[in-house]
Amino acid sequence: MTGRGPLLGDVLRLADDPHLKEWGAAVLDGEPVAGIGDVSGAVYDLVSASLGGRPRIHPDAYVSPLANVHDDVVIGPGTRVHEYSTVRGRTVVSGDVHIGYGCEVSRSVIGRGSVLSHRATIGCAVIGQDVYFATGLIIGVCVLSNPDMLHPTKPVAFALPDGGRMSTGQPKWGAIVGDGVRAGVRVTLGPGAIVGAGSVLHATVNVPTAWIAPGSTLRPAGTGFQITPAPVQGGSACSTSPTASI
């Protein structure tokens, strides 16, 4: 941690991934997360420059004929992309990664040996090595206070260990997930979430913009939702409690 916030290597060391290291991405480990801003984009630029004219999809990788993989994607050896999945938008996938049926991956980095089960949606995120995401995992990428959700302009802030936040400067920014994280079915990570290495997120957990320390275990708590009524316009205050739990 520095005066400019946590370094990327404090959360996830790209140098530990042999393919990302070979492709030149490890230099980002010593940079502040806030200073990098678009972390996945910075990785893509470094990897793209390192590969030069070499094939972007390794000959030992398997891409189903029914998958949709765009030209601006790098896929490492031994990786498998299965039917009806889309990988696009300046994405880097390391070696021996499994991308199951019906996934969508955009503007992200996925570390060596990680598994995305069916229908995972990953955007603007950096995922470490040997991560397991069960079916239906979603990473949010922008805040709901944008006036136009199709064209967001409000920067996402990521969480800090002390509960504070620091701006990424990016209107779309997903999450950083450390090595060895396990996430159950229908887990959701909010924009700006930081999940430390070795953490376990049980099924249906909803992680907002939060810093999750390495080795944490998260389980769902409670049911229902909380309502905060809109402010009264031009009249007396509502007689009910401003916050009601259901």
C-alpha positions as CSV (number, residue, x, y, z in Angstrom):
1,M,0.0,0.0,0.0
2,T,1.3,3.5,-0.9
3,G,0.0,7.0,-0.6
4,R,-1.6,6.5,-4.0
5,G,-3.5,3.4,-2.7
6,P,-2.9,-0.3,-3.0
7,L,-0.5,-1.7,-5.6
8,L,-1.9,-4.3,-8.1
9,G,0.6,-6.8,-6.6
10,D,-1.0,-6.3,-3.2
11,V,-4.1,-8.0,-4.5
12,L,-3.0,-10.1,-7.5
13,R,0.6,-10.7,-8.8
14,L,0.6,-11.1,-12.5
15,A,4.2,-12.2,-12.3
16,D,3.0,-15.4,-10.6
17,D,1.2,-16.4,-13.8
18,P,3.9,-17.8,-16.2
19,H,2.1,-16.8,-19.3
20,L,1.3,-13.3,-18.3
21,K,4.8,-12.9,-17.1
22,E,6.2,-14.1,-20.4
23,W,3.8,-11.7,-22.2
24,G,5.2,-8.7,-20.3
25,A,2.3,-8.0,-18.0
26,A,4.2,-8.4,-14.7
27,V,5.5,-4.8,-14.8
28,L,2.0,-3.7,-13.6
29,D,2.4,-5.4,-10.2
30,G,4.3,-2.5,-8.8
31,E,1.8,0.1,-10.0
32,P,-1.1,1.5,-7.9
33,V,-4.5,0.2,-9.0
34,A,-5.9,3.7,-9.1
35,G,-3.0,4.8,-11.3
36,I,-3.5,2.0,-13.8
37,G,-7.2,2.7,-14.1
38,D,-8.2,0.4,-16.9
39,V,-6.2,-2.6,-15.5
40,S,-7.4,-5.2,-18.0
41,G,-6.8,-2.8,-20.9
42,A,-3.3,-2.1,-19.7
43,V,-2.6,-5.8,-19.5
44,Y,-4.0,-6.3,-23.1
45,D,-1.8,-3.5,-24.4
46,L,1.4,-5.0,-22.9
47,V,0.5,-8.6,-24.0
48,S,-0.4,-7.4,-27.5
49,A,2.9,-5.6,-27.9
50,S,4.8,-8.6,-26.6
51,L,3.2,-11.0,-29.1
52,G,3.8,-8.8,-32.0
53,G,2.9,-10.8,-35.1
54,R,2.5,-14.1,-33.3
55,P,-0.9,-15.8,-33.3
56,R,-3.3,-14.4,-30.7
57,I,-5.0,-17.8,-30.2
58,H,-2.4,-20.4,-29.2
59,P,-2.5,-23.5,-31.5
60,D,-2.9,-25.7,-28.4
61,A,-6.1,-23.9,-27.4
62,Y,-9.5,-25.2,-28.3
63,V,-12.3,-22.8,-29.4
64,S,-15.6,-24.4,-30.2
65,P,-17.0,-23.6,-33.7
66,L,-20.1,-22.4,-31.9
67,A,-18.2,-19.9,-29.7
68,N,-17.8,-16.2,-30.7
69,V,-14.2,-15.1,-30.1
70,H,-13.3,-11.6,-31.5
71,D,-10.1,-10.6,-33.1
72,D,-9.0,-8.4,-30.1
73,V,-8.6,-11.4,-27.8
74,V,-5.5,-13.3,-26.7
75,I,-5.9,-17.0,-25.6
76,G,-3.1,-19.1,-24.2
77,P,-2.2,-22.7,-24.6
78,G,-4.5,-25.4,-23.3
79,T,-7.4,-23.1,-22.8
80,R,-10.9,-24.3,-23.9
81,V,-13.8,-22.0,-24.9
82,H,-17.0,-24.0,-25.2
83,E,-20.2,-23.6,-27.2
84,Y,-22.2,-20.4,-27.2
85,S,-19.6,-18.4,-25.2
86,T,-18.4,-15.0,-26.3
87,V,-15.0,-13.6,-25.6
88,R,-14.3,-10.1,-26.8
89,G,-13.2,-6.6,-26.1
90,R,-9.4,-6.6,-25.5
91,T,-9.5,-9.7,-23.3
92,V,-6.4,-11.8,-22.3
93,V,-7.0,-15.4,-21.3
94,S,-4.0,-17.2,-19.9
95,G,-3.2,-21.0,-20.3
96,D,-5.3,-24.0,-19.2
97,V,-8.4,-21.8,-18.6
98,H,-11.9,-23.4,-19.0
99,I,-14.7,-21.2,-20.3
100,G,-17.9,-23.2,-20.2
101,Y,-21.1,-23.0,-22.1
102,G,-22.9,-19.7,-22.6
103,C,-20.3,-17.4,-20.9
104,E,-19.6,-13.8,-21.8
105,V,-16.2,-12.4,-21.2
106,S,-15.3,-8.9,-22.2
107,R,-12.4,-6.5,-21.4
108,S,-11.0,-8.9,-18.8
109,V,-8.0,-10.9,-17.8
110,I,-8.3,-14.5,-16.7
111,G,-5.4,-16.2,-15.0
112,R,-3.9,-19.6,-15.7
113,G,-6.0,-22.7,-14.7
114,S,-9.1,-20.8,-13.8
115,V,-12.6,-22.2,-14.5
116,L,-15.7,-20.3,-15.6
117,S,-18.6,-22.7,-15.4
118,H,-21.8,-22.2,-17.4
119,R,-23.3,-18.8,-18.0
120,A,-20.8,-16.7,-16.2
121,T,-20.7,-13.0,-17.1
122,I,-17.3,-11.3,-16.6
123,G,-16.6,-7.7,-17.6
124,C,-13.8,-5.2,-17.0
125,A,-12.3,-7.6,-14.4
126,V,-8.9,-9.2,-13.6
127,I,-9.2,-12.8,-12.4
128,G,-6.2,-14.6,-10.8
129,Q,-4.9,-18.1,-11.2
130,D,-6.9,-21.3,-10.3
131,V,-10.1,-19.4,-9.6
132,Y,-13.4,-21.3,-9.8
133,F,-16.6,-19.6,-10.7
134,A,-19.8,-21.7,-10.6
135,T,-22.8,-21.3,-12.8
136,G,-24.5,-17.9,-13.1
137,L,-21.7,-15.7,-11.6
138,I,-22.0,-12.1,-12.6
139,I,-19.6,-9.2,-12.2
140,G,-21.2,-5.7,-12.4
141,V,-19.3,-3.0,-14.3
142,C,-21.0,0.4,-13.7
143,V,-22.9,2.3,-11.0
144,L,-26.6,2.6,-11.2
145,S,-26.6,6.4,-10.7
146,N,-25.5,7.0,-14.3
147,P,-28.2,9.1,-16.1
148,D,-27.7,6.9,-19.2
149,M,-26.8,3.3,-18.4
150,L,-26.0,2.5,-22.0
151,H,-23.4,5.3,-22.0
152,P,-22.1,5.5,-18.4
153,T,-19.9,8.4,-17.4
154,K,-19.6,8.2,-13.6
155,P,-16.3,6.7,-12.6
156,V,-16.4,3.5,-10.5
157,A,-14.6,3.6,-7.1
158,F,-12.9,0.5,-5.8
159,A,-12.9,-0.5,-2.1
160,L,-10.0,-0.1,0.3
161,P,-9.1,-2.2,3.3
162,D,-10.2,0.6,5.7
163,G,-13.7,0.8,4.2
164,G,-12.9,3.8,2.1
165,R,-13.0,4.0,-1.7
166,M,-10.7,5.3,-4.4
167,S,-11.7,6.3,-7.9
168,T,-10.6,4.3,-10.9
169,G,-11.4,7.1,-13.2
170,Q,-13.2,4.5,-15.4
171,P,-17.0,4.5,-16.0
172,K,-16.8,0.7,-16.5
173,W,-14.7,-1.2,-14.0
174,G,-15.6,-4.7,-12.6
175,A,-13.5,-6.4,-9.9
176,I,-10.1,-7.8,-9.1
177,V,-10.2,-11.4,-7.8
178,G,-7.2,-13.0,-6.3
179,D,-5.7,-16.4,-6.9
180,G,-7.5,-19.5,-5.7
181,V,-10.9,-17.9,-5.0
182,R,-13.9,-20.2,-5.1
183,A,-17.4,-18.8,-5.8
184,G,-20.7,-20.7,-5.8
185,V,-23.7,-20.5,-8.0
186,R,-25.4,-17.1,-8.6
187,V,-22.7,-15.1,-6.9
188,T,-22.7,-11.4,-7.8
189,L,-19.7,-9.0,-7.5
190,G,-20.4,-5.3,-7.6
191,P,-18.3,-2.8,-9.5
192,G,-15.2,-2.0,-7.5
193,A,-15.1,-5.2,-5.5
194,I,-11.7,-6.6,-4.4
195,V,-11.6,-10.2,-3.4
196,G,-8.4,-11.5,-1.8
197,A,-6.7,-14.7,-2.6
198,G,-8.1,-18.0,-1.3
199,S,-11.5,-16.6,-0.3
200,V,-14.6,-18.7,-0.6
201,L,-17.9,-17.1,-1.6
202,H,-20.8,-19.4,-1.0
203,A,-23.8,-19.7,-3.3
204,T,-26.0,-16.6,-3.9
205,V,-23.7,-14.2,-2.0
206,N,-23.9,-10.6,-3.2
207,V,-20.7,-8.7,-2.8
208,P,-21.1,-5.0,-3.1
209,T,-18.1,-2.6,-3.5
210,A,-16.1,-4.1,-0.7
211,W,-12.5,-5.2,0.1
212,I,-12.5,-8.9,1.0
213,A,-9.4,-9.9,2.9
214,P,-7.5,-13.0,1.7
215,G,-8.7,-16.3,3.0
216,S,-12.2,-14.9,3.9
217,T,-15.4,-17.0,3.8
218,L,-18.6,-15.3,2.8
219,R,-22.1,-16.8,3.3
220,P,-25.5,-15.3,2.5
221,A,-27.1,-13.7,5.5
222,G,-30.8,-12.8,5.9
223,T,-33.5,-12.7,3.3
224,G,-35.5,-10.1,1.4
225,F,-34.4,-6.5,0.8
226,Q,-34.4,-3.0,2.2
227,I,-36.4,-0.1,1.0
228,T,-35.5,3.6,1.3
229,P,-38.4,5.8,0.2
230,A,-37.7,8.6,-2.2
231,P,-37.6,12.1,-0.5
232,V,-41.0,13.8,-0.2
233,Q,-41.4,16.7,-2.8
234,G,-43.1,19.8,-1.6
235,G,-44.9,18.3,1.3
236,S,-44.5,17.0,4.9
237,A,-42.3,14.1,5.6
238,C,-43.6,10.6,5.3
239,S,-44.9,9.3,8.6
240,T,-43.4,5.9,8.0
241,S,-39.9,4.9,8.9
242,P,-37.4,6.1,6.2
243,T,-36.0,2.6,6.0
244,A,-38.1,-0.6,6.1
245,S,-36.9,-4.1,6.0
246,I,-38.9,-6.8,4.2
